[in-house]
Each structure stands twice: as C-alpha cells, then as structure tokens.
Amino acid sequence: MAYGKPFARLATVAPRVVLAASVLVAIAGTAATARYVARDPLDYDTRTMETSDPSGAELQRAWRVCNGILGASQGAMVVATDSEEDARSFAAVLRARWDAAPADRKPFAAVHVLADFVPPDQDAKLPIARALGERLRHARERGFVSDADWKKLEPIVPPADLAPFGVSDLPASVAGPFTEKNGTRGTLVLVESAPATSTDLRNLVAFADAYRATTLPNGKVVLGSGSAVIFADMLAAVARDVPRAILLSLGLTLAVVVITFRRRGAELGAVLFALWTGIAGVALYLYFANVKIDFLNFAALPVTFGIGVDYAINVAQRHAENGGDVRAALRTSGGAVVLCSLTTLLGYLALVGSHNRAIRSLGTIAAVGEACCLLAAVVVLPAILPTTRRRATADATGAIAEAE
C-alpha cells in the first residue's frame, strides 16, 4: 500500500538515530508523567467545560455585569429540617463553621432561615417601639414634623397597638421560599453559595461538604443534597476512578501483548517499547501543554493504550511472517495501519472544531495519542525489529550448535 512506502524507506535510513531518540522520548515521558501526576492533573475550573459559542458571548457578558452590580451569587441549596427549632439550630451550626473558616476560604456566602425575619426579645422591645411611635405622633400634632416628612414617616411609625408576631404572621412574599408544599413554614434552610463556587470545583466541594451532613446539638443529623453535593460526589468519583480505569486499561493491554508474543520474547520487548514510547509522547504533550483532566477528556487516555499496542502488534506480526523483512512489513501491514490511523485521526480532529472546550480537549488529546502511537508503530518499532530478529537468529544458531 502506498501509505506505508515513505515509512519503509525511512526504516533503513537511520535506525540507530531513531532508536536513540525514542529512548530519550521514553525516559523524558516517564519523568513528565511523574511530575504531571504530582501536581494534580484534575481540572477544577468548570469554565473549561463550557461552550465558547460566539452567539452566547453577549448573554454571558450581561450576566457578569448584572452579578457585579447586584452582588448576586449563583444560587442557594435548600435543606429541609424536621422543625423550626431544628432549622434555627442548623443555621447556628453552619454560621459557626463560617466564622471558623479562614477569611479567604469561606465555604458559603450566607445562611437564611425564616426565623431571621422575626426579631428576638420582642416583649422587651415593644414598650420602646410604642413609646417612640407615641412621641412621633405627638410631635406631628404639635407641628414639629412637616407634612412632607410625615408622609415618609407614617408607614413605619410603630402603631399604638403594636403586638408581638411570629413566623406564622409573616406575609407570603417573605415566607414563600421557606414554605413547604404542605404549608409548613420555617423548616427550610437556604444555604447561599459564593459566586466562585460556580467556576471552581474546589470551592464547590467545600460548599457541599459544609452542609451535606450536620449534627445538631440535640443529636439529630441533618442531611443536605442538591446539585452541589451531587456534582461534588461526581468529582470525587472521577478523582478516584480515573486512575483505576487508566491502570486497568494499561494492565489489560499489557496482558494481551504478553499472551500474543508469549513465545517470542524479543518481539514482545519491541512491542512493549513501542507502546511505552507512544504513551511517553502523550505524557510529554500533557505536561508541557499543561492540559488538565476533566470528566470528558480522560476517556482519550485508555483509548490511546489500545491504539498504541494494536498498530505495533500488526507491524510486528507481519514482520515475523515476512521472515524479518521490515520494508515488506511496512509496505503491506504498515500501509494498512497508516490508513486506519488517518481515518481515526480525522475523526478526532473533527472534535477539535467543537464549540465545547471539553470536547475540543478530548479531540486534541486523542489526536496526539493517535499520532504518537502511529509513529511508534511505523518508525520506532521498525528501528528495533531488525535488532531483535538478529538476536533471535543468533540465539537459535547458538542453541543448535550446543545441541550438536
């Protein structure tokens, strides 16, 4: 096939130079992998998973301006308690957590309960309020307050029959957010998130942990849920399962290679080295491009392992069938490998044109992995196979001589 001819010519030009360069790539990639993992590769910025569609840019700009003017946060989570007293206790515990947190790491913006709208110690305050109202009305009667000023003061002057009020006396416009569907008031607590919670997953985790499980002074445990807790648990699952999935994929890939070449140690080593080089190339890209792993793009890594070993196995098998002719292996199976890789690579590159940044990242990582694994199979592996073939022939010759 024509696709393999350029690599067939390249295989005999400078195999030692290719081999030396691949060894450097493998070693550098291994070191880059260690440093990449050590600096926490997870992406905590949710903006990298948003769309960059120009049609929504104006709306996003208006939203940021409004938030800057009004000081609005991204929302609040609602936590249900058993009683109004439990709601008060729950709010008190959360406010104590807020006070104990460092100034630059507050887990949430504020806590709101319906009881906040009912002033405490009303019996002690009411006589003062009534007396104040009486004095203002007396001043009005004696002409010390003008008509214009009285028009502003009259709606807020305490009446003579001012009486204590409770949660049940609050108007629906105030009590609505704290009222359950069955009409129960005061049992709901609103935990307001900080604006940074919507863009930084570390803040989101701190916000969710602040109210997901709270023990009250009476021994009750109040459990909170909502989008923040669910998203934080998803992040924890990714942080826990991604390394496991990658290691499992790599382990199964290695097992397939060992089973395939279990009786041909030299070719086994060559294929594993080619796989190592391909993975090392991806690691170097991730490290130097400072690519972060998120919910979506991590899937490109296990796929890379399978691709990397599949191409190398095909070339190595054809090399063995052709009696050790590297050029013939690249002109036949090598061409098919290149063609297969090109079609896959074009599919990955199509993802790079997506408006979603996470999908673009997935396509980029997959395309880099595809290219690295292809080069490992049709450039690095052909530089190693002749050496392994000569070594295997020498070993066989020595064994025959010893037998004779």
Secondary structure, 3 states (H helix, E strand, C coil): CHHHHHHHHHHCCCHHHHHHHHHHHHHHHHHHHHHHHHCCCECCEHHHHCECCHHHHHHHHHHHHHHHHHCCCCCEEEEECCCHHHHHHHHHHHHHHHHHCCCCCCCCCEEEEHHHHCCCCHHHHHHHHHHHHHHHHHHHHCCCCCHHHHHHHHHHCCCCCCCCCCHHHCCHHHHHHHECCCCCECCEEEEECCHHHHCEHHHHHHHHHHHCEEECCCCCEEECCCHHHHHHHHHHHHHHHHHHHHHHHHHHHHHHHHHHCCCCHHHHHHHHHHHHHHHHHHHHHHHHCCCCECCCHHHHHHHHHHHHHHHHHHHHHHHHHCCCCHHHHHHHHHHHHHHHHHHHHHHHHHHHCCCEHHHHHHHHHHHHHHHHHHHHHHHHHHHHHHHHHHHHHHHHHHHHHHHC
